[in-house]
Amino acid sequence: MKNIYTLALSLGLGLILTGCTAGPSTPAVKASDAYALDVTKVCNPKNSSAQAVLDIAKKFNPIAVKHGVEFMRFGMPATVYIDETQKAINWSAEGALTGAKARDVILVDKEGKATKNTLSINDAAERACKFAVTALITDHEASTEWKLAVPGDEYQY
Amino acid sequence: MLLKIAKSSVILGLAISTLSAGSFNEQAEKDRKALVKYFEDKFEDVTKNKDKFFPYSTEDEIKNVFDSGVKHQSFGLGSYSFNKKSRAQYTEFKDGILPYEESIEKGEKLYKKAFKNGKSIASCFPDPVIGHQYPVFNETKKEVITLTSAINDCVRANGEKELNTKDGDMAKIEAYIAFKTAEAGKEIDIKITSKEAQDAYERGKKYYYSQRGYINVSCASCHVQGAGQRVRNEYMSPLLGSTTHFPVYRLVWQDLGTLEKRMSGCITDQGQKPPKDESKEMKELLYFMAYMSNGMKIDGPDLRK
């Protein structure tokens, strides 16, 4: 019995040390992965699906948040677009099984309260994706172009 | 002999440190002077400069709205410095009962009001004539401190609940401080005295000039290159002098608000989630903006559309 405990403990420790418990490793997403993307193409749900497009938003928006450049429209940041779109996708998927009617994405105000405005799932997913990817592209472009606007530096008039 | 060497070393040391302190703001001074020149050039002769700076303005605007020959100190009035029509309305308003007068009185009471421990904001800032010195770079903490964060630091240090950074009591206290500072005839006096302060200024500058948000514009798109251009029915104000008159009573707010409130609104309009009011990004942005107005008279609180 004691041997079994020792074996289990050793095996567990071995797995932890070799990183086997973490599962297959996925390469970390970098901001630079967004720079070469064709936003109109990759963010179009008609080319894939609303969920696939939303997954792109989920991949890049956390980096935009980290860089302090998250997009926001009428008080609704990209993070909330992503959350609300996912809720609507899940609702519609469950509805397909239970027979409940699919619903659009509910837009919320800056306090997070639901407004009367809605957006189709495809449009909301596209917007979330475009916001997430473009925020990083804009940030990247600005890092080299901002001095063009500075009087006394590169701005000529 | 030894005493002479020691004296000489002290004098040399002081001279070197003075020279170094002076050089940390060298770039900022260059930027400020270039900005003053840009705005004075732009508004020197609006008719002559129409194609260069005001390509979208109508002949009527050029003739009947804009003023020419606007000089450095005048830009503290924002768009009223060059817009004859808006300035006439502003002057009319200023001749009447000002909507922020009561806020100055309330601000004075709040400034003197005792916390639970018996101290007050006046204990932290015994002289209210401080509006011209903020934002200041704190060399101990190695960070920019805005007037808003300094007041909240005082409130927090005394065990009180921090104030809303956008309006309410904070704006009233700042109105009193601005009023006393303006009354004392002070000019904005932002200092950059270390490498860290210089870096903070540079980050603030980069933030100001970087395009952002889904609209893909920078603060400068509207308030440097775009100053004087019309967006819907409003003429955009210049960066130069943009921090001299806060807090402001805005007619669209129907309330007195802090500089942080205004900047959050601007960044939101750009289509980006704004940084928090006491964040490093916001404080460094205001540090840069205030430096650009160095040498301009404090004129707050004031009134804006």
Interface residues (C-beta under 8 A of the other chain):
Chain A: G68 V69 E70 F71 M72 R73 G75 P77 K130 F131 T134 A135 T138 D139 E141 A142 S143 E145 W146 K147 A149 V150 P151 G152 D153 Y155 Y157
Chain B: K30 D31 K33 A34 L35 K37 Y38 D41 K42 K52 F53 K205 K206 Y209 S210 Q211 R212 G213 Y214 N216 S218 A220 S221 V224 Q225 T268 G271 Q272 K273 P275 E281
